Structures are given as C-alpha cells and as structure tokens.
Amino acid sequence: MHYLNRIGDSSSRINFIYLYKQSAFFITHAIVYCINNTVGFYYMEQALIRNFSIIAHIDHGKSTLADRIIERCKAIDPRNHVDQLLDDMDIERERGITIKANVITLNYQSKDGKIYTFNLIDTPGHVDFAYEVSRALAACEGVLLLVDATQGVEAQTIANMYLALENDLAILPVINKIDMPNADIQRTKESIKKSLGLDPDSVLCVSAREGIGIDELLEKIIEIIPAPKGKSSAPLKALIFDSYFDQYVGVVTKVRIFDGQVQEDDEIMLFSTQKQYEVTEVGHFRLKREKRVQLTAGEVGYITAGIKQLTDTRTGDTITSAENPVSQPIIGFKEAKPMVFSGLYPSISDDYDDLKEALYKLKLNDAALHFEPDNSYALGFGFRCGYLGLLHMEIVQERLEREFNLALITTAPTVEYRVITTTGEVLLIDNPVKMPDPSQIERIEEPFVQATIITPSEFIGNIMALVNECRGIHKKMEYIDPTRVELFYEMPLAEIMFNFYDKLKSCTRGYASFDYELIDYRASDIVKVDILVNEESVDALSFMVHADKAYKRGRDIIERLKDVIPRQQFKIPLQAAIGSRIIARENISSLRKNVTAKCYGGDITRKRKLLEKQKEGKKRLKQIGSVEIPQEAFLTILKIE
C-alpha cells in the first residue's frame, strides 16, 4: 500500500474508515488508518504514481516550470510563494542557477477525479553538473525535455536527451517561453524534429512564467509517463541517488524504492559495506521533510537510520533488508570522473581537521567531488580535489566557505596528464609537483574532448577563430535550420578550462551553447612552468601548459604577482622557469630608507659609505629573510585570461 499524507491528529481511535468526496480536496480509492492517534491514508494503486525529472539546457526555465507545477498541485500557499522553490541554497538563488537536483512529492487531482502522486525532480542545466542529471534520472520513469522557444535546441538539450534514452525513459518534449516576443514555435518544433528525432506533434507549448498550458502538461504527464514497476511483497531494494548530513539525525539518504517496503524500526543493510542499521524515520520530501509510516515500491523519499559515519554511505549504493537481503544490488550509475584538479588548503593550518570533516559532509551531497590528502611546502597540509569543471570547483569552494565558515586557498587548476616514462611506465599526473624529471619523460599525453557548439550561422567565423586559438580540430558542421548550425570540434581539455566559455559567449553575443565529453589522450608538447619567488620555487604556483603558451602564461602570472606581493626591505625577483631556463622575470623593488637625510655638507664619500652600508645590510637581510605570499597571489592564477 502506498502511504500518501498525514492529515491531522485525532484523539479518538479510528480504525479504517472509508472517505468519500469532500470539498475541494478529496480522495478516491483510499483508506484511513489510525496509529498512535495519528490519522493518515494509503493509496491502494501503484498506478497512481509518476516519477519524472525536468531536463534542459541552462536558463531554459526548468526551475520556473517546477514552481508552476508545485503551485498547480497546491503544495504551497500563494501568499508564501518565492521564485526557485526547489533551489534551497542561497548560492543558487543569488546566481539564478540550479546546482543540486532536488525532489518534491506532490498530490495532483486529475480531470478523471483520481489523486496522483507526482515525484518531481528539478535538475541543473550547466554542463559541469551533468552528473546531477544522471543521478536524478536513475529515480525516474520519464522526463520533461524543456526547450526555449527563443533559443531552440541547444548543446545540453541534446546531451540530456541522450542521458534519458540511455536510461530508457519516456520523453515528453515541452516548448517553454511561448509568451516571449521573439518566440518562434514553428522553428523550435522543426529543430526538435531534426536534432532530437522527436515527433513535433507530441510537443506541448507552455509558458512557465505566465502559467500557460500547465494544466494540459500535468494531464499529459499522467498519459505519457508510465507508472513505476516493482513488488511491495518482494525483498527491499532501494537506490541511494543522493544524501546529505543533518546534525540532528545523521545522514539523510534520498532513495527510490524499486521493490519491497521500509518503515520505522526496520533493520536495513547497505549493500556495499554490509553494515546494518535500524530505521529511525522514513518520509517524503515536500517543501520540507515530511514523516510517513512507510515507503513502498515505486516511491521516492528519504530514510534516516542514525548513520553518523560519513564514509558508510555513498551515492549509487543499494539499501536492502538485513533479514531478507537481495542477492544483487541495483545497477546504479557510473562513478563521476573528475576533469579538473586543484589543491585546497585552509588559510589557518589549525583548520585542517575542520576542512576534512566539511569535505566528507559535502561529498554526501555532491558525489562528483573527489579529494585526497595533500601537502605543500608553501601552504602546509590540505587536499587535492577533483571537479567536473571550473564552475563546479568555484561552487564547492564557496559552499565550504559559506556552510562551514572556512577560509580557503585554492591553487591553480589543472587537468590530468598521462606521462609515459623512458622505462615504459605510465603515470597519471594531476599535480605539477609530481611531474618526474624531464630526462625521464618519453612523452606527455593530454586529454582531448569532443566539443559541440550550437550557434547562429553569422558567428561561425568568430567561433572558428576562437577554437583555432585553443588548438581545436574541426570535425564537421551541420545545419539545424537555415539560421542555426551545429559545430563539432576535438579540443584539448586544458584549453577550455580558462575562460573559453566566457570568450565563446562574448564572440557570439551570448547566443552560442557549448557541451563537451572526454574522448581520449593525445601526445602534446606539454611543459611544467615553475614560479620562483626570491629564487625559491613555490610549488603551489607551478602549472602545466602547452609549450607555445608557456611564455605568455608565465609572463601574465608574474606581472600579477608583482601587484599583490607586498614590498620588503630587500629586492624580490619573480621568475617563471621551465626547468633551469628562465622565460620571464619581474622585480619587486625594495623599501628604502633615506640614510643620507641627516648628512649636511661634507665630502660625497660620506654619503657613499652610508649607502654601501645600507646595501650590505639589505644583502644580509635577503639571505635570512623570507617572503610571505598572500592569498591573492594564489587567486591570481585563476584570473589569467
């Protein structure tokens, strides 16, 4: 039986009362129960459940559409409405983007009088958070594929559709923003047919902002998206598709129940670790967690079991019954492979343990984050972290600073290079410090990606110039319609890390969209550039770069360092070097006291003696002195254009 909603408390003991239609909210085929004076009811049919996600390119209106669906299902008082209801992090609201996939359970009364349960998952649109989308789809039977009527099909639209097809999900195409003056519905339908291969007659047209077509969409969800399968009588089999840490109840796991049922006091087991726990609470996600008596096959909700060890749970794991476990786990989703790596260090060395705990808590909620202990001569103890992209890296650092009150230093981002030594050994290097001596290296291979760019045809020339500058290889070009074209390139991953997306938007006035996926490693002329401050190498500032761009990057970095490193009593040389060869140099002039100020008259040799004495003192000071490098010096590398 499917538990739906708690409707209040009762002092009387009611044992199974049938409900009939009442006022605006009524129940069909439902039974009321009373346990511990709490009144609630169950649906008898699994057929009344719909699990679906909203997927789209960034800024196509996913969160706004989710808001309208929530309003239509009367899950919130209109007087308490705020935009981006499912974006519960401040950083999401400030940036206007979805970072975390979020789920909400809704009750919808259809035109046929039945009450359906919608489990809606809103997903991010940025390519850096594609892993969030794949996890959300694992809990669904169908998706709403949203397309902006003013932009048409874009790169991430295509990528998300393929994700849905891989998961064998029902796809309901939806055109949004039909109320915009520049909306072109017919052209958008044609691009959906040509680029996605979907029937344009099956497309629904809505305006999430104005609420147009929402009622028709909800009815179509019931028709197109199938009900979940699974047997409540079978052994418990639940997939953990996300989790987070609550300081009061421990780890809260977001789960999709495929088979069986789970309720309070049940003994469960995590399949990967074989550890057993007693369930303390189960429920659904409304706008807040809402406790239920049980979760059954087909439902999406949460389970708490007093799990305090953050390493005991992982995304993609299977929860089963301790007494009657399943023999095989659910085939989850691929482990996220980090694309970008950087060092993360606490500004205050005493905060290392706090940073470690914060990273474990954050990983519960962000399975794409990878980290391992690291140490630096300049920065002390910290962690080497792997991210899906620069935006992901930026968001992680900001969440750590906001949610855990940490002051952090991030080193220069880099990709993972494959180094083949003269002995034939293959090394994967994600930290320039670990690069072997050049005499021991036979060749260095860097990761290449398949890049897809969709743009109005008038910007083709600008894009080609930009991609050629980034060592891109043109593969093919296809026209989606007479005005829009899809370009395919193979590019080094390292080249798209630094401001490529911003430059792409700039040279196309914001109309181009971009998506990429890793394809292979290829031999390249890669060199390690060391940054020397006062003739000492600062390991945290070292970076890997193609030889053709080494001088420019090195020059840019030391010029910026010159502006942020404070002057000392002695001259500080700043150098960029490849091995023993200096490729760029700047000097920070010393602070100088006017030692001749009190000399009145006399021979010039007197002043010279004082100046020579000062010079000798500065020389001795340089030998024993050290240069304190401020945090801004490490941040400057992230800003190199």
N, C-alpha and C positions, 0 to 999 in steps of 0.2 A: 504493500500500500504506500501511496505517495503522500507524505506529510506536507501540507501547504502553509498553514498560517495559524498563529495563536491569536484569538480574537478577544481575549479578556480573561478575567478571573471570575470564579463563581464560588460562593460559599456553600451552595448546595451540591450534592453529588449526583451528577447526571451521567448515566451510563449509555450510551448510544441512542441519540435522538436524531431523527431524520429532519433535514432542513428543506424548506421549500422557498420559492422565490420571495424575496423581501426587499423592498425599496430599490435604490439604485444599484446596490451590490448584492448579488445573490449567487447561490451555489447550486450546481446541478451534479447529481450522482455523488453526493458527499455524505459522510457520516461524522457526527460529532462524538468526541470522546471526552472523558474527564479523568485525569491522572493527577493526584496531589492537588485537587481543586483548581487545576488549570484546564481551561476549555480550549479545544482546537479541533481540527478536522483533517481528514485524509481524502485525497483523490483515489479512486479505485482504478483509474486507467493510466497506464504509461503513455498511451496515445495522445494525451493532452500536454505533453512536454515538448518544447522546442529549444534546442541548444544551438546558438548561432553567434557569429562574430561579424563585426563591420570592418572591412579591409579596404584600403585605398591608398593612393599617393598622398604625400603630406599636403595639408591645407585644402583637402577636397571636401571637408565638412563632416568627418566621422563623429567627432565629439558633439557637434551641434545636432546631428541626426539622433544620436543616443539620447540627448536631452529631450528632444521632441517625443521619442518613443516612451521615455520614462514619464513624461507629462501625460501622454495619452493613456497610459496604464494606471494613472492616478496614484503613482508611488510617492508623490511629493505635493505638498500644499503649494498652489501657485504663488501665494504670498511669500513663501520661503525660497523661491527659485533663484538660483545663481547659475551663470554660464559654466560649462565644463563640469557638470555634476560628478562625473566619474574620475576626473583629474583631481585627486585628493592631496597632491603635493603642491606646495607654494611655488616651487620652481616650474611646474607645469603651467600654472595659471599665469605666472609672470612672462614666460616665453611664448605662451599660446600654443604649445605643442603637447602631445601625449607622449610620455616617456615609458610608463608602465601600462601593460594591458590590465584592465580592471573588469570585474564581473559584477553583475547585479541580477537578482531574481525578481521577476515582475509577474503580476497576475493580470491577464487580459481577457475581457469578456468579448467574445466574438459575436458576429451577427447571428450565428445559429444558436446563441444562448449559452454556449459552453464556456467554462472558465479554463483558459490555457495558462500554463506556466512557461514563461519565457526566461531563459538564462542567456542574458546578453553580455557579450564580451567586447568592449571597445579596445582597439589596438592602435599602436603607434604607426606613423606613416613614413618616418625617416629611415633611410637605408641602414643606419647604424643600429636600429632597434628591430631589424627584421626577425631576429631570434625570438623576440617577444611575440611576434605574429605567429611563428611556427608553433610555439607552446600553446597559444590560445586555440589554434585550430585543432590541436590534439583533443580538446574537450568538446568539440562541436560536431554537428551533423551537416551544417550548411553555413554559408556566408552571404552577406550582403556586399557585393562588389560595387563600390561607390565611384562614380566618375563625375568630375566637374564639367558642367555644361559649357563653361567659358574656356576651359583648358583642354578638354578631351582626354583621351587615353595617354598616360604618361608612363615613364620607365618603371616606377614602383608599382603601378597598376598591373602591368604585365607580370612582374616578379611575384606579386601577391597572388595573382590568379594561378600561376604555376604551383605555388605552395598549396593552394586549395585543391588543385587537381591531384597532386601527389598524395593528399590525404583523403582522396575520393569523396569530396564534399559536394553537396548540391550548391550551385551558384545562382544567385538571384541578382542580375545586373540592375543597378539603380543610377539614374542620372540626377544629380543634385544641382542646386543653384539655378533652376529654370526661371526664377524671378529676376535674374540679373539682366541689365540692358543688353550686354554683349553675349548673352547665352545663344548658342547655336545647337539646338537639339538635334536637328536632322544630321548635321555633320558629325556630331558626337555619336549618334547611332551608327553611322557608316563606319567610323573608326573602331567602334566596339565590334562590329561585324568583321572588319578586315584584320585588326590587330589581335583580337581576343577569340575570334571564331564563334561568338555567341549570337543567338538569334535576336535581331533588333526588335522583333515583335514582342519578345518576352521582357523588354526593358520597361521599368517603371520610371516615371518622371516625378520628382518631388522638389520641394524647396524646404530644407530643414530649418532655415531661418524664419520663414513665414508659416511653416506648418502645413504647406500644401501637399496633398497626396499621402499623408501619413496613415490615415485610416485604411486606404487601399493597400498600402505597403504591409500593414500588420496582417491583413487578411491574406495577402499573398505569401507571407512567411508561413502561415499555417498550411497553405496549399502546397508550396514548393518544397519546403524543408521537411525532411522526414522525421518522425518521432524516433527517439533512441531505442536501441535494442538492448537486450540483456534480461537475465532472470533474477528476480529477487530471492528465489529459493536456492540459487547457486552459492558457492563459497564467495566470500567478499573479495572483490578485485577492484581497486581504486587507483587511479593515476594521480600523482602529485604534479600539477602543472605550474605551481607557484607556491611561495610561502613567505612568511615574514615573522619577525620576532616581536612578541608582546611582553613587556616586562612583568606583567601580572600572571599570564597564563603560559608563558614559554612560546615555543614555536607553533604558529598557526599555519596549517597546511591547507592550501586550496586544492580541492580534489574533484575529479569526475568519477562517479561510481559507475563502473561498467557492469558488474554483476554483484549480487548479494545485497546486504543492507548492514548498516552500522548505527549503533546508538550508544548512549552513555553507559559506562561500566563494561563495555565490550573489551575483550583482550585482542589487541591488534599487533601485527608484526610488520616491520619494514623489511622488504624482500632483500635489499642489497646488504644490509648489516645483520639481518636476522635478530635484531633487538625487539623486545616486546614491551608494550606499554598498555596502560588502562585508559580508555577514552574518558575524558572529563566533560566534553561538550561537543555537540555537532549542531550544524545550522546552515542557514543560507546567508548570502550577502544581500541585504537590502542597501540602503544608503549607509547603514551600519551593520555590524554582525547581528544576526537575529537567531536566537537559540531555537532548535527544533528537537522533537523527540527522537527522530531517526532520519537517516538519508538512505534512499533505496536506489536500485538500478535505474540508470538514466539521468539521475540528478547531478547537479553541480552545487557544491557548497564547501564547507570547511570542517576540519577535525582538529581538536586540541586534545593532547594526551599527556600533558605535563612534560614535554620534551625540552630539557634545558641545555643539553649538549648540542651546540650549533652544527657540529660535524656529523650528527646522526642522520640528518635528513638531507636529501638532495633532490633537486628538480628532475623529474623523469622516473623516479622510483615508484614502486608498486606497494600499496598498502593491502594487506590481506589479513585474514583471521588467524590468530595464534593457535586456536584449537583445530581449525579445519583449513589449513593454508592451501592456496592454489599451487600447482606444480610448476607453472611457468609464469614469469612476470609479463606485464603488458609491454609490448614493443613501444617504447616511448619515442623520443626524438633524438636526433644527432646531438652530440656534445658540441657546444659552440666553440669554434676555433678562433682564437684571438688574432687580429690583424695588426694591431699597433701595440707597442710595448713602451713603457716608461717607468722610471723609478719614482716612488712615492715615499717621502720621508717627513717625519714630524719636525716642525721648526724647533720644538723643545725636545731634547733627547729623552727626557723622562716620560714623554707621552707615547713611547713605542708600544707598550702593552695596551694602552687605550686604542691606539690605531689598529693593532692586531685584532682586538675584540670587535671594533667597529667594522672592519673588513669582513669578518665572519658573519656578522649580522646582516651586512649589506649583500653578501653573496646569497643568502637565503632568498632575498627579494630580487636579485639580479644574477641569474645563473650564468650569464655570459662573462662575468668578471672572473679573471684568473689572477692569482697572486702567489708569490713565494718569497721567503725572507731574503734580504739582500743587505749589503753594507757598502758604504762608500767612504773613502779616506776623507773626503771633504764634508760629507753630510752625516756620517755615522750610520746607525742601523735604521733600516727601513724595509720596503718591499718592492720587488719587481712585479709590476702589474701588466696584465694583458687585456686589451679592449678590442671592441669591434670597429672602432673608428675614433676620430678626434672628438666628435660630439659626445660619444659615449664616455671618453676619457674626461672631458670637461664636466659632464653631468655627475660622474662618480666623485670627482674631487669636490664639487660644490655640495653634493649631498653629505659627504663626510664632514665638511666644514659646518654645514647648517644643522644637521641632525645629531651630530656627535660633538660639536663645539671643538673641533680640531683645527690647528694652524698647520698647513702642509706646504711642502716644497715639491714641485714636480719637475723632473728632469726632461731633457729633450726626447720627444717621441721618436721611435724608430720601428722598422719592420723587422721580421725575422729573415735573416740571410742564411743561405746554405753554403758552407765553406768546405771545399774539398782540399785536403792537405796533400803534400807530396808523397805521403805514405799511403794514400788512398782512403784515409779516414774521413767520414762525412760528419761535420759539426753544424748544428743549428744554433746560430748566434743571434740573440735578441738584445744583447747588451754590448756596446762597443768595447767595454773594458775587457771582455772575454775574447776579443779577437786575437788569434795567435800571431806570432811574428811573421812579417811579410815573406821572409825567406822560406817559411814552412808552408806557404799557401800556393797551391797549384792554380786554383781559380775560385772565384766567388760568384754564386748564383743568387739572383734576387727574385722575389715573387712578382708574377705578372697577373693582371686581372682582365677579364672580359668586360669592357665598359659599353654601356648602352646609353646613348643620348638622343632624346626626342626634342626637336626644336622646329620653330617656323623656318621655312626654307631660306628666308632672307638673311639668316645668321650663319649659314653654312660656312662661309669664308672665315668669319671670326673664330668659329669653333675649330676649324682645321688649323688655323694659325696657332691657337692656344694649345691644341693637342700635340702639334709638331714640336712646340717648345718643351713639352713634357715627355718627349721621346715616345709618343704614341704611334702605333702602326694601324693605318686604316685598313679595314677588312671588307666592309660592304656598306651600302646605303640603300634604304627602301623608303618609298613614299607611302605614307599612311593615307594621305589625301592630297589634293593639289597644293595645299599650303603648308603641310607639315611632313617632316621627314625623320626617319629613324636611322641614326648613325651607329655603326659598330666599330669599336677600336680594341686593340690589345695594348695595355699600358702598364708600366711599372707601378706597383702599389705605392712605392715611396713617393712618386711624383704627384699623386692625388691627395697626399696627406696634408700638404701645406697650401692652404688657400685655393686649391683647384676649384672646389665647388663655388667659392665666392667669386673667383675670376670668371667662371662659366656663367653665373648669374649676371655678372656685370656686363660681359660682352654680348649677352642676349637680352638685356633689359629685363631679366627675371623670367623669361618665357621658357627657357630650356629646362628639362628634367634629366636626372642622372641616376644611374644604377650600375652596380658592378658586382662581380663574383670572381673569386680566386680560381685560376685555371692551372698554372704550373710555375716552375722555376726556370730561369734562363741565365746563362753566363753573361756577366756585365763587368765593366771596368769600375769596380767599387773600391773606394779608399776610405781609410779611417783618418779623420781630422781631429787632432788634439788641440785643445785650447790651453795655453800656458799663461799663468798669471804670476808675475815676478819670477819667471823662468822655472816655475813648477807646474807640472801638468795637473789640471783639475779634472779628475775622472768623470765627475757628474756632468761636465760640459762637453765631453767628447761626443762625436756623432759620425755616422756613416753616410756617404753621399757619392754620387757618380763623379768620376774624376773631372768631367767637363764643368761641373758646377761647384767644385771644391773651393776655388779661389773666391768666387762671389759670396758663397755662404760664409766662409771663414772671415772675409772682409766685413760683411754685414754684422756678424756676431761681435767681433772685437770693437767695431765702431759703437755698437750699442752698449757693450760692456764699459767702454770708456766713459759713457754718460752716467752709469749707475754705480760704479765702484768709487767710493769716496777717496779723495786725495790723502796721501800720507806725508810723513816727514821726509820721505825719500821717493825718488822716481820709480814708477811701476811700469815695466814693459808688459804689454799684452801681445801675444803671438798666436797665430794659427799655424799648425805644422802638420805635414804628412811625413811620418817617420822622423827623420832628422832634418828634413827640408822645411824651412820657414816659408810660408806662402803669403803671409800678411802680418803686419805689425803696426801697433799704435803705442804711444807712451802717455801715461798719466803723470803730468808734471808734479813735482814735489811742492809741498808747502814750504815757504821760505821766509825766515825772519830776517829783517834788515839789521844785520850785525854791525854795519858801518854807520848806523844812525847817530851814534854818540861821538864819532870822530870829527873833530873840528880842526881843520888845518892839518899841518904836518905832511910828511912825505907820503906818496902814493903807496909805498911798500907797506905801510902800516895797515891800510885797508886790504891789501892783497893777503897779508898774513891772516887777518881775521876771516877773509873769505875762504882761504885754504884750510884753516882750522875747521870752519863750518863744513866744508866739503868732506874732510876726513871723518868728521862726526857722522855725517849722513851715510858715508860708505860703511862704517861700522854698524850703524843702525839698520842698514839694509841687510847685512849679514845675519843679524839676530832677529830682525823684525818679521812680522807676518801680516798678511793682507786678509782682512775679514771681508768675505764676499757676501753681499746682501741677497735676500730672496729675489729681488727684482732682476738680479743677474741671471738667475735660472729661468725666470719667466720670459726673459727677453728672447730666448731661442724660439719660444712658441709663437712669437710675433714676427718672425722673419718672413718677408714676402718673397 
